[in-house]
């Protein structure tokens, strides 16, 4: 792999955090809605509970991957999840381009 496990795990946590912050921003400004119904309910309660739960889930996933990263299943899972989060960042970029009138 091109990155060490520790770098990949940190990247996963950072992408998870940015996904949460950008989701709050887009929803607050009326450009998007939350597709995950559980997280949408947390957003109904408030931004802080949403951010805390989203960050806690990301931290838990990162801790599991950090501790058991030597297992093939964890390595494959990390690759899949990083691919998903990188794709989500692409969606956030497209949303931003739309929100600021570039699309």
NORHUWO-V816139 format. One record per residue. SS is DSSP state (~ for helix, > for strand, _ for the rest). OMEGA is omega as a letter, one per 30 degrees, with the letter a starting at -180 (999 if undefined). BURIAL is I if it has 16 or more other ideal C-beta (glycine too) atoms within 10 Angstrom, else O. Layout:
SS_OMEGA_BURIAL + SS_OMEGA_BURIAL
This chain:
__a_O + __l_O + __l_O + __l_O + ~_a_O + ~_l_O + ~_l_O + ~_a_I + ~_l_I + ~_l_O + ~_l_I + ~_l_I + ~_a_I + ~_l_O + ~_l_I + ~_l_I + ~_l_O + ~_l_O + ~_l_I + ~_a_I + ~_l_O + ~_l_I + ~_l_I + ~_a_I + ~_a_I + ~_l_I + ~_l_I + ~_a_O + __l_O + __a_O + __a_O + __l_I + __l_O + __a_I + __l_O + __a_O + ~_l_O + ~_l_O + ~_l_I + ~_l_O + ~_l_O + ~_l_I + ~_l_I + ~_l_O + ~_l_O + __a_O + ~_a_I + ~_l_O + ~_l_O + ~_a_I + ~_l_I + ~_a_O + ~_a_O + ~_l_I + ~_l_O + ~_l_O + ~_l_O + ~_l_I + ~_l_O + ~_l_O + ~_l_I + ~_l_I + ~_l_O + ~_a_O + ~_l_I + ~_a_I + ~_a_O + __a_O + __l_I + __l_O + __a_O + ~_l_O + ~_l_O + ~_l_I + ~_l_I + ~_l_O + ~_l_I + ~_l_I + ~_l_O + ~_a_O + ~_l_I + ~_l_I + ~_l_O + ~_a_O + ~_l_I + ~_l_O + ~_l_O + ~_l_I + ~_l_O + ~_l_O + ~_l_O + ~_l_I + ~_l_O + ~_l_O + ~_l_I + ~_l_O + ~_l_O + ~_a_O + ~_a_O + __l_O + __l_O + __l_O + __999_O
